[in-house]
Amino acid sequence: MLRRDRRARGRMALRIGCVKYLNARPLIRGWPGQVDFDHPSVLCKRLAKGELDIALVSSVEFLRNPIYRIIDDVSISSHGPVYSVIVAHQGQISDIDEIELDPAAETSTNLLRCLLAESKLAPRFVRPATSSITDRRARLLIGDQAIRFRQRHTDEFRFLDLGEQWKKLVAFPFVYAFWLIRPEVVDAERIANRLRMLRDQNLARIDNLIAEGKDFDRDFCHRYYRENLRFSFGNREREGLRIFQELCEKHDLIQKREVKFELV
């Protein structure tokens, strides 16, 4: 039956999903087929259910459900301030009683939990509400929403950049997202090669890609793509992911298990 399903999937159009954020544009812009864009949490669920064949999703999805193949050499990572994964707060982080979580966040929520636990801090985590950010209540934001909020409220709040905090703790990059392919998808290597080529083409013409965008200032996009983000998934990124896995297991965020990276 599985062999028949594999043949059938090979004849059907590839069902591909991608996070709907600015940071993903260099990895998907110019893909010739249909792409379902959504938030990380939604894409993780759809990929796990088999509603998507391949998706650019949160790295924690692989750590908690390591059935997928990973496209080698491609990710959304940072090695230092990432700008778009932040906790907006007033006063000192150590004084915070509650942190409002972004319901779209998957990896970033676990990253925040690990960072706080390693700092011996234990605020309550709550779902979004109408409460304001105060000396005792902070808010986790990710993606384009985080960028807009940070730019609009620069003088009103302080911002804890989770990429920056990870670098202070760990000497390796942090991997936020990468391409995962379901095990039953045929011709995974060909798909992976196309996506690696697409990434290379977009990075080679990054000025043109930035010029096409209308939502964000061009100077900001230049800094964001060139200084804040990394788009590789090599040995250092893999080691960073291993350390993240160990911390998530240490703090009971994922099941402890042996995870092997099957790369294509």
ABEGO torsion letter per residue (X at the ends): XAAAAAAAAAABBBBBBBBABAAAAAAABGBABBBBBBBAAAAAAAAAAGABABBBBBAAAAAABBABBBBBGBBBBBBEBAGABBBBBBEBAAABABBBBBAABAAAAAAAAAAAAAAGBBBBBBBBBABBBBAABBBBBBEAAAAAAAAAAAAABBBBBAAAAAAAABABBBBABBBBBBAABBGAAAAAAAAAAAAAAAAAAAAAAAAABAABBAAAAAAAAAAABBABBBAAAAAAAAAAAAAAAAAGABBBBBBBBBBX
